[in-house]
Amino acid sequence: EGPRVRVNDIMSVRETAGHLIAGVRDRARAYVEVQNGCDHRCTFCVIPFGRGNSRSVPAGEVVEQVRRLSAEGCREVVLTGVDVTSWGTDLPGAPTLGQLAGRILRLVPDLPRLRLSSIDAAEIDPDLMTLLAGEPRLMPHLHLSLQAGDDLILKRMKRRHSRADALKLIADVRAVRPDVAFGADLIAGFPTETEAMFRNTLDLVEESGLAFLHVFPYSPRPGTPAARMPPVPKADVRDRAARLRAVGESALTRHLAGQAGRLVSGLVERPGLARAEDFSEIAFSGDVPAGEIAAFRVTGQDGRRLLAEPTPRIPVAPPLEALHD
């Protein structure tokens, strides 16, 4: 049996992309954990101590699980993991996440949507970039584990990317997939963070055009290197988290406002609420059943979600093979 998401698996999803977990039991979307553990040692994180090194589910098992879910009527599958971009490094031949996604899309042609959970900003493999450029069934939404926008803080976090690396990755993806929307995890008040360093993180949100923020006020984890670093006063941590959330709210409003008048495809999660391909929420009136992919004309936004009306159906994207015919 493939890796089904169970209640006790939810923590591994929450640790990377908690905002995706809302649909774990819905009729439209399923989550397949393809990887667990982590080989990296970020100074604030306890995951490697509790979950060990990265372990990947073999591609054949993943494909069979997705095939079963699709046959049961699932319209969208989300590939999850603690460090999902490291999938395959421990398997024979070291296949990549892009190769896994491509195999799923080729071998499960009836699956309309494949989505990724949080990914490491340090790595998008060439195969995944190729899929983003040419496969419409791979959703144009990437949630990046950025954590900060200041190079010295990133170094003290022991992250594997710099500010420039993150901006380049975002620009490279947009160059091949202009409709992509980016989210990010960001930590406010990491130890030793000055106001100037925090300002670099604030500025990164607008500079990179992020749409969805998950903001975490820093909280020390016993036994981690960061817990031994000089702390930021708790009042400043709370203040910076609030300011970062406010910037995130403005960024989301700006992203939603840019969709006005457009025709978008939405997966209906429950009556009156759907999810666009770029992960924007869609509030709509009308009777469209949960689990259906429908077309919506965007009429406005309320700062949190798109407001839209159903229109005639959008054809489902062709399978990967059709793109090369």
CORNORZI-V949633 format. One record per pair of residues at least 6 apart in sequence whose C-alpha atoms are under 8 Angstrom apart, sorted by the first residue. I is the first residue (numbers start at 1). J is the second residue. If there is no record, write none. Layout:
I/J
I/J
This chain:
1/61
1/65
2/61
2/62
2/64
2/65
3/32
3/33
3/34
3/57
3/61
3/62
3/65
4/31
4/32
4/33
4/65
5/24
5/31
5/32
5/33
10/21
12/36
12/81
12/82
13/21
13/33
13/80
13/81
13/82
14/21
15/82
16/81
16/82
16/83
16/117
16/118
16/119
16/145
17/117
17/118
17/143
20/117
23/29
23/30
23/269
24/30
24/31
26/269
27/74
27/269
27/290
27/291
28/73
28/74
28/75
28/76
28/267
28/268
28/269
28/290
28/291
28/292
29/74
29/75
29/76
29/77
29/78
29/291
30/69
30/74
30/76
30/77
30/78
31/77
31/78
31/79
31/80
32/62
32/65
32/66
32/77
32/78
32/79
32/80
33/79
33/80
33/81
34/56
34/57
34/62
34/79
34/80
34/81
34/84
34/87
35/54
35/55
35/56
35/57
35/80
35/81
35/82
35/83
35/84
35/86
35/87
36/51
36/53
36/54
36/55
36/56
36/81
36/82
36/83
36/84
37/47
37/48
37/51
37/52
37/53
37/54
37/55
37/81
37/82
37/83
38/47
38/48
38/51
38/52
38/53
38/54
38/55
38/82
38/83
39/48
39/52
39/53
39/54
40/48
41/48
41/158
42/157
42/158
42/159
43/156
43/157
43/158
43/224
43/225
43/226
44/157
44/220
44/221
44/224
44/225
44/226
44/227
45/221
45/224
46/221
46/224
54/83
54/86
54/87
54/90
55/87
55/90
56/87
56/88
56/89
56/90
56/91
57/87
58/88
58/91
59/100
62/104
63/103
63/104
63/107
63/108
66/77
66/104
66/108
67/108
70/108
70/110
70/111
74/111
74/291
75/111
75/112
75/113
75/267
75/291
75/292
75/293
76/111
76/112
76/113
76/114
76/115
77/113
77/114
77/115
78/114
78/115
78/116
78/117
79/114
79/115
79/116
79/117
80/116
80/117
80/118
81/117
83/118
83/119
83/120
84/97
84/117
84/118
84/119
84/120
85/96
85/97
85/119
85/120
85/123
85/124
86/96
86/97
87/95
87/96
87/97
88/94
88/95
88/96
88/97
89/95
89/96
96/125
96/127
97/125
97/127
97/128
98/125
98/126
98/127
98/128
98/129
98/131
99/127
99/128
101/114
101/128
102/127
102/128
102/131
105/111
105/114
105/137
105/319
105/320
106/319
106/320
106/321
109/319
109/320
110/319
112/137
112/316
112/317
113/137
113/138
113/139
114/137
114/138
114/139
115/138
115/139
115/141
116/139
116/141
116/142
117/142
117/143
118/142
118/143
118/144
118/145
119/142
119/143
119/144
119/145
120/144
120/145
120/146
121/144
121/145
121/146
121/161
121/165
121/166
121/169
122/160
122/161
122/165
122/166
124/169
129/173
129/176
131/138
132/138
132/139
132/140
132/173
132/176
132/177
133/176
133/177
134/323
135/320
135/323
136/317
136/318
137/317
137/318
137/319
139/277
139/278
140/177
140/179
140/180
140/181
140/277
140/278
141/180
141/181
141/182
141/183
141/277
141/278
141/279
142/180
142/181
142/182
142/183
143/182
143/183
143/184
143/185
144/182
144/183
144/184
144/185
145/184
145/185
145/186
146/166
146/184
146/185
146/186
147/154
147/184
147/185
147/186
147/187
148/154
148/186
148/187
148/188
148/201
149/163
149/197
149/198
149/200
149/201
149/202
149/203
149/204
150/162
150/163
150/197
150/198
150/200
150/201
151/162
151/163
153/190
153/192
153/193
153/197
154/160
154/161
154/162
155/162
156/226
157/226
167/208
170/182
170/208
173/180
174/180
179/278
180/278
181/210
181/211
181/278
181/279
182/209
182/210
182/211
182/212
183/210
183/211
183/212
183/213
183/214
184/210
184/212
184/213
184/214
185/213
185/214
185/215
185/216
186/213
186/214
186/215
186/216
187/215
187/216
187/217
187/218
187/241
188/198
188/215
188/216
188/217
188/218
188/237
188/240
188/241
188/244
189/198
189/217
189/218
189/232
189/236
189/237
189/238
189/240
189/241
190/217
190/218
190/231
190/232
190/237
191/226
191/227
191/229
191/230
191/231
191/232
192/229
192/230
192/231
192/232
193/232
198/240
202/244
202/247
205/247
205/248
205/251
206/251
209/251
210/251
210/252
211/248
211/251
211/252
211/254
211/255
212/248
212/251
212/252
213/245
213/248
214/245
215/241
215/244
215/245
216/241
217/237
217/238
217/240
217/241
218/237
220/226
220/227
221/227
249/303
249/304
252/303
252/304
253/301
253/302
253/303
253/304
256/280
256/301
256/303
256/304
256/305
256/306
257/300
257/301
259/298
259/300
259/306
260/298
260/299
260/300
260/301
261/297
261/298
261/299
261/300
262/297
262/298
263/295
263/296
263/297
263/298
264/276
264/277
264/295
264/296
264/297
264/298
265/276
265/277
265/293
265/294
265/295
265/296
265/314
266/274
266/275
266/276
266/277
266/282
266/293
266/294
266/295
266/296
267/274
267/275
267/276
267/277
267/290
267/291
267/292
267/293
267/294
268/274
268/275
268/288
268/289
268/290
268/291
268/292
268/293
268/294
269/275
269/290
269/291
270/289
270/290
270/291
271/287
271/288
271/289
271/290
272/283
272/284
272/285
272/286
272/287
272/288
273/281
273/282
273/283
273/284
274/281
274/282
274/283
274/284
275/281
275/282
276/282
280/305
280/306
281/304
281/305
281/306
282/305
282/306
282/307
282/308
283/305
283/306
283/307
283/308
284/307
284/308
284/309
284/310
285/308
285/309
285/310
286/309
286/310
288/294
293/313
293/314
294/310
294/311
294/312
294/313
294/314
295/310
295/311
295/312
295/313
295/314
296/308
296/309
296/310
296/311
297/308
297/309
297/310
297/311
298/306
298/307
298/308
298/309
299/306
299/307
299/308
299/309
300/306
300/307
300/308
301/307
